[in-house]
Structures are given as C-alpha cells and as structure tokens.
Amino acid sequence: MLIRQHNSFRAYWFTQCLGAFNDNVYKNTLLILFAYGMLTLPVGNISLVNNLAAGIFILPFLLFSTLGANLAARYDHARLMQYLKLSECTLMSLAAAMLWLDQGLALLLLLFLMGSQSALFGPVKYSVLPAWFQHDDLLEANAWVEFGTFLAILLGSLTAGVLLSFSEQAIGLVCLSIIVLALLGWWQSRKIVPLGNHNPEAPRLGFKATLRLCHHSKPMRSLVWSISWFWFIGASLLTQLPAWVGLHLQAQPWQVSLVLAAFASGVGIGSLSSRYLKRRVGVNLLWWTGAVGLSVVTGLLVLSDSVFSSMLGFAIVGVCGGWYAVPLYTRLQQVAGDECEWLIAATNIYNALFMIASAVLGILILGIMELSLLVLFLTLAVMNLPICWLFYRDNHLSDIDD
C-alpha cells in the first residue's frame, strides 16, 4: 500500500486530510451556531446567513484557483504546502479568538479566507501526485486522496456537532480543536520531502487563459466536465440530505449523521477498490458501472422509506461515485503534462460552477416549481446517463489501462 511505502505521500495524505477535517469543523460550527442564534450578527435572517456562509466558502475557488496554479507552477510543491499550512495556523488562531469574542462578521470573513487557502491548496494537492507516481500507483494514490477527503468531510461535520454539545465548554473546545488540527497539519507537511521543482520562470496564466486550457480539445473539456458533473450530483444529494431524513423519512436530526456516514464510507470503499477492480474488469467497465450505478441507485432512493434503506442507498451511491471519480482524476493527471497545475485549477473552477448550478436546480424544482425531493432525485437519475454518455465519448479512459 502506497500510504505505508511512500513516506512523503503518507505525510501529504495526513496533511490534506487534516486540512479538509479542519475546514469542515470550522464551517459546520459556524452553520450550527448561526442556525441556533448563538453568534451575534446584524442580519437577522438565519436562512440567509447560512446560505451566505455556504456560498462564501465556495466563492474563493472561482476567484483564486488560478492563483493557486501559478504558485504551484513556480514553487517547490512541498515548500508551498508547508507555507499554506502555516497560513492555516494563523487563520485558525484568529478564528479561535473571534469565536471567543463572539464576532460573527469577522468569522464570516475568516471563512472566506479559509476557503481561499483551500483554493490555493487545490492545484498543488493533485498536481504533486504525477511527480511521485505513474500508472496503477497513480490510480491508487488518487483513490487514497478521494477516500481521505470524504472521510475528513464526514469526521469534520460530526466533530462540530459533538463539540457543540458540551454546552458551556463548547466554544473553548472548538477553539482548541481548530488550532490543534492546523498545527498537526503543518507538522505533517514538514515531513514531505522537497521535490526540487522550483521554477520561478514558469509562465503566469489568468482566469480566462486557465479555462481555455480545458477547451483546447474535446477530450480535455469532456474530462474536466465529467469530474465537475460528479460534484454536481454529490452536491445535489448532500445539500438535500437533512431535508430527506427530516421531511421524507420523518427521522430524528441525529440520524442525518448516519446517512452521511454511510455515503462517505461508500465513497471511501469505491475509491480504494478502484485499483483492484480496474485490474480485473478494465477502467472503462469500472467507470461505466459507477455512472450507471449513480443513475439507478439515485432513482431507487425514491422507494426508500426508512433510515436503514436510505443508509444502504446512499452508501451504494458513494461506492459508485468512487468508481466514477477516481479514473477521471487519474486520466486528467496523465494527460495534463506541464499544464497539470492549471488544469486542476480549471477543474476546481468548474467544480464550483457546477455546484452552484446544482443549487439552482434545487431552487427551481423545490422552491419555484414546489415539487418534492422525490422529483429532484428522479431528475438527477434521468439526467445522469445521457450526460455521462456525452462526456464519455471523448474521455479516452481506456488509455489508463496502458
């Protein structure tokens, strides 16, 4: 297993996991505190504030992903990750102080800055992998990254709720946790051996030029949009998960965590099994199994009438998502060459746009048309296969088998 054999990759894996973990502890803490009116804000509409907070974290990926790519192209990847983790320590220390002082607006600003730090980290996070691995090892590395990312999202979301359940000590525990997690991430990043790929003469690309890289060829555009479509489906399902459990299943709020855990576990299983299944069935069949599974199981979720059946359904959706996403990221890194940082940045920009589009679809179906969650899930299931087919025609995923 790579995580045991490759010391720098092991340190990198823990670094990126701790960062995603910390992001979600902080973000979900704010969402919970805003929802219960436990932070002071001049805006009284809690729903508006929560949606604003969610948007604030996504916006930096549109604004700063290109800057992250330019930094990754010019500076040693290991050193850059260390500097970015050090900035996280500073931001989390400020966030802890603002939490303690009940400064709601400052916390929203720091949420934006944390999103900016994550946006800068994104291009180096994926572009460093081809420098370490090739072929099957690259596929396995991406599987571990996807597994770690969703595990961190799950644990971060759960940890925020657990810490805030300690009433009087809650804020102090959150403050301590976010600082410790940031320091642990920086400590792990120091173990990553410098790659020696410092290149101060590397070109700088702007926002438009970065996006144009995706459109040089149909295969590249289809590859990027295929990845972003995965985030469209995932964002659509996860955004509606609390309403699904509360309104459709009439279950308790804490049971949302059970379904979320099932989904994240499924993504982990699907991601980690990708390398082994690819050897047996080939990457095309693996990817198509994931794509078809996303449609079929999302459609079958409308028949779910219990927490257990929903856990099973979301777990299978997660497994299919892992089979779908890991080959795509691997193929992107294989074909990117010297443009890897910018293509990852472009992918992150499109991911953000597709996630915003998923919110618009939810507003259209659930808000404006006043239809049910069942209709939304069926719409996603029906849309998925033809869109996957359009993207697949030019992806050339079978080249991963070479």
NUSEPA-583173 format. One record per residue (C-alpha): y, x, z; residue in three letters. Coordinates in steps of 0.1 Angstrom, whole numbers, plus 5000, padded with zeros to 4 digits. Layout:
! residues N
YXZALA;...
! end
This chain:
! residues 402
500050005000MET;503450144990LEU;505150055023ILE;502750295040ARG;502550565014GLN;506250605004HIS;508550695034ASN;511850625016SER;510550295003PHE;509450195038ARG;512950285052ALA;514550105023TYR;512449795029TRP;513349765065PHE;516949835056THR;517249545032GLN;515149315054CYS;517349375084LEU;520449315063GLY;519248985050ALA;518048895085PHE;521448965100ASN;523248775072ASP;521248465080ASN;521548495118VAL;525348505114TYR;525748245087LYS;523447995103ASN;525048055137THR;528447955122LEU;526947655104LEU;525447525137ILE;528547595158LEU;530747425132PHE;528447125129ALA;528547075167TYR;532247135170GLY;531747445192MET;534247665173LEU;537947605170THR;539247525135LEU;542447355123PRO;540347155098VAL;538646855115GLY;536246765087ASN;532946925098ILE;531146845065SER;534047015046LEU;533847325068VAL;530047355064ASN;530247335026ASN;533147575026LEU;531147825047ALA;528247795023ALA;530547854993GLY;532348145010ILE;529148335012PHE;528248284975ILE;531748344961LEU;531648734966PRO;528548754943PHE;530748624915LEU;533648854924LEU;532149184935PHE;528749224919SER;530249424890THR;532049654915LEU;528649704932GLY;527149804899ALA;529950054892ASN;529450214927LEU;525650224922ALA;526150404888ALA;528450664903ARG;527050744937TYR;523650854951ASP;521750534958HIS;520550644992ALA;524050755003ARG;525650434990LEU;523150225010MET;523950425041GLN;527750365037TYR;527249995030LEU;525149965061LYS;527750145081LEU;530349885069SER;527949615081GLU;528049765116CYS;531849745115THR;531949385102LEU;529349265127MET;531249425156SER;534349245145LEU;532348925141ALA;530948955176ALA;534548995190ALA;535748695171MET;532848485183LEU;533548575218TRP;537248485214LEU;536448165195ASP;538448255163GLN;536948015137GLY;539148115108LEU;538548485114ALA;534848415114LEU;535048255080LEU;536948555067LEU;534248785081LEU;531548565065LEU;533348625032PHE;533348995039LEU;529648995048MET;528948815015GLY;530949084998SER;528949355015GLN;525749185003SER;527149154968ALA;527849524967LEU;524349604981PHE;522549384954GLY;522849624924PRO;521649934943VAL;518949724961LYS;517049664928TYR;518149954906SER;516750214930VAL;513150084926LEU;512650224890PRO;513750564902ALA;510750564926TRP;508050354908PHE;506550264874GLN;504050014861HIS;501849844887ASP;503650024915ASP;506949884904LEU;505449534903LEU;504149584939GLU;507549714951ALA;509249404937ASN;506649194954ALA;507349354988TRP;511149314983VAL;510748944975GLU;508448895004PHE;510849075028GLY;513848885015THR;512348545022PHE;510848655054LEU;514248775066ALA;515848445055ILE;513248245075LEU;513448455106LEU;517248475105GLY;517548095102SER;515148045131LEU;516648315153THR;520148155150ALA;518747825163GLY;516747985191VAL;519648195204LEU;522047905204LEU;519547705225SER;520347935255PHE;523447725264SER;525847945285GLU;524348275273GLN;524148175236ALA;527348335223ILE;526648655241GLY;523148675228LEU;524248615192VAL;527048885195CYS;524549135209LEU;521949045182SER;524149085152ILE;525449425164ILE;521949555172VAL;520549435138LEU;523349605120ALA;522749935139LEU;519049915132LEU;519649865095GLY;522050165094TRP;519450375113TRP;516750285088GLN;519050365059SER;519450715072ARG;515750775066LYS;516050715029ILE;515851055011VAL;518851114987PRO;517851074951LEU;520351324937GLY;521651074911ASN;525351114919HIS;527251074886ASN;531051054890PRO;531451044852GLU;529550724848ALA;531450454829PRO;533050164847ARG;532449814834LEU;534549504840GLY;533349154847PHE;533149034811LYS;531649364799ALA;528949334826THR;528048984815LEU;528049084778ARG;525149324786LEU;522949014791CYS;523848894756HIS;523049194735HIS;519649044727SER;517848724732LYS;515048884753PRO;517649024778MET;519548694780ARG;516348494784SER;515148734811LEU;518248714832VAL;518548334828TRP;514848294838SER;515548474871ILE;518548264877SER;516547944870TRP;514248044898PHE;517248044922TRP;518447714907PHE;515147554917ILE;514947724951GLY;518547634960ALA;518047274950SER;514947234972LEU;516147435002LEU;519547255002THR;517846915004GLN;515147025028LEU;516946895060PRO;517546555044ALA;513946545031TRP;512546595065VAL;515046385084GLY;515646095060LEU;512546075039HIS;509846175064LEU;511746045095GLN;510746355113ALA;512446555141GLN;515046815133PRO;512947105146TRP;510247015121GLN;512647135093VAL;511847485105SER;508147415100LEU;508647325064VAL;511047615058LEU;508447845073ALA;505747715050ALA;508047765020PHE;509048125030ALA;505348215038SER;504348075004GLY;506848294986VAL;505548595005GLY;501948514996ILE;502748464960GLY;504848774958SER;502349004975LEU;499448864955SER;501148924921SER;500049274916ARG;496349194922TYR;496348874901LEU;498149054873LYS;495349304870ARG;492749014867ARG;494548754846VAL;497448944830GLY;501148884836VAL;501548604810ASN;499048384827LEU;500348474861LEU;503848374852TRP;502848054834TRP;500747954864THR;503847994885GLY;506047804861ALA;503647514857VAL;502947504894GLY;506647474902LEU;506847164880SER;503547004891VAL;503947054928VAL;507646964929THR;506746644911GLY;503846574936LEU;506146624965LEU;507446274959VAL;503946154972LEU;504346345004SER;504646115034ASP;504046345064SER;505346675077VAL;501946835071PHE;501746735034SER;505246855029SER;504447185045MET;501547225022LEU;503547124991GLY;506447354999PHE;504047635007ALA;502447594972ILE;505947584956VAL;506747904974GLY;503448074961VAL;504247964925CYS;507848084929GLY;506548434939GLY;504248444908TRP;507148334887TYR;509948564900ALA;508248904906VAL;507148964870PRO;510648884859LEU;512449124882TYR;509849394872THR;510449344835ARG;514249354839LEU;514049684857GLN;511649824830GLN;513949734800VAL;517349804817ALA;517250184815GLY;520650344823ASP;522249994825GLU;520049874854CYS;522849854879GLU;525049644857TRP;522249414845LEU;521249354882ILE;524949274888ALA;525049034859ALA;521848874871THR;523348824906ASN;526448664890ILE;524348424870TYR;522248354901ASN;525348244919ALA;526448034889LEU;523047864887PHE;523047794925MET;526447634921ILE;525047424892ALA;522147314915SER;524747184940ALA;526547004912VAL;523246844901LEU;522546734937GLY;526046584940ILE;525646404907LEU;522246244915ILE;522546184952LEU;526346124955GLY;527845984923ILE;524745804910MET;523545724945GLU;519845784937LEU;517245914961SER;515746254968LEU;512646144950LEU;514646114918VAL;516146454923LEU;512746624928PHE;511246444898LEU;514246554877THR;513646914887LEU;509946884879ALA;510646744845VAL;513446984836MET;511547294847ASN;508747334820LEU;510947294788PRO;513547524803ILE;510847774812CYS;509447754776TRP;512847814761LEU;513348124783PHE;509748254779TYR;509848274741ARG;511948594742ASP;510948744776ASN;508148974763HIS;506548974798LEU;503249094783SER;504749434780ASP;504349474817ILE;500649504811ASP;501049814790ASP;
! end
